[in-house]
Amino acid sequence: MMSASSQPVVLAFDTSTEWISVALVTETRAISRIEPGGARASARLLPLVQEILGEAGLALPDVGLIGFGAGPGAFTGLRAACTAAQGLGFGLGVPVVPVHTLLAVAASATTDVPSVLVANDARMGELYWALAAREPRQGRVSGWSLRSDARVDPPAGAAVAWVDMLGAQPGALALCGNAWMQHRDALVAALPDAWQPLLVQAQEVGPGAMAVAALALDAFCRGEAVPAAQARPVYVRDKVALTSAEREQARLAKGAVTAS
């Protein structure tokens, strides 16, 4: 039985993007794997979990905490991760932590700046975004938290919201996520001049399972883990795909931005 002072073995995974990321963290060792996911996520996730356990010389009953990337992100990937977390958590009788993927992106970035604006591609010409911040570490807890609600907006709409929130000259701020490159032309056109150096320095990182594990352990230490049955994905929008007309309109709009 785990003592009050010991750290549980944390199994963490994320399939919210086109990648499958899995990590196993003990008090003395951390192992992670990442490989292409997408449509493979549902079939490949659990075998990858077994592989990483085998590499560590552990078995599923050794796991004491499960963290998963809960969203926002690709609908199929979110459901795959949540289903796996629920099944494993229930079968093992261990708590589960749904980790916000945008927070995991911020925690995956390499930066000393405490404020991080995260933007991930949401497809359909939009991006998911939120402002994250890191306080000084206290014991096991890393101090990461979201300072704004997660939103989904087209690039121009997101840019307006960022300037309203952070100003035309945002000061000390890091940008991370995969939307900065995916929507670069639209963001360059929509953001003030003082933002342009930040765009150049934006880090294209995903919600790595090592960050998911660290954030899950944070939540566990704060008493925020939940029973497996209560684990749920985080959806920021309900619409899954564009209509044919909407796809054509987005194609024409993208061409207009590129031409200008």
Secondary structure, DSSP 4 states (H G I P E B T S, - for coil): ---TTSPPPEEEEE-SSSEEEEEEE-SS-EEEEEEE-GGGHHHHHHHHHHHHHHHHT--GGG--EEEEEEESS-HHHHHHHHHHHHHHHHHHT--EEEEEHHHHHHHHS--S-SEEEEEEEEETTEEEEEEEEEPPPBTTB--EEESS--EEE-HHHHHHHHHHHH-SS--S-EEESSHHHHTHHHHHHHS-GGGHHHHHH-B-----HHHHHHHHHHHHHTT--B-GGG-----S-------HHHHHHHHHHHHHHHH-
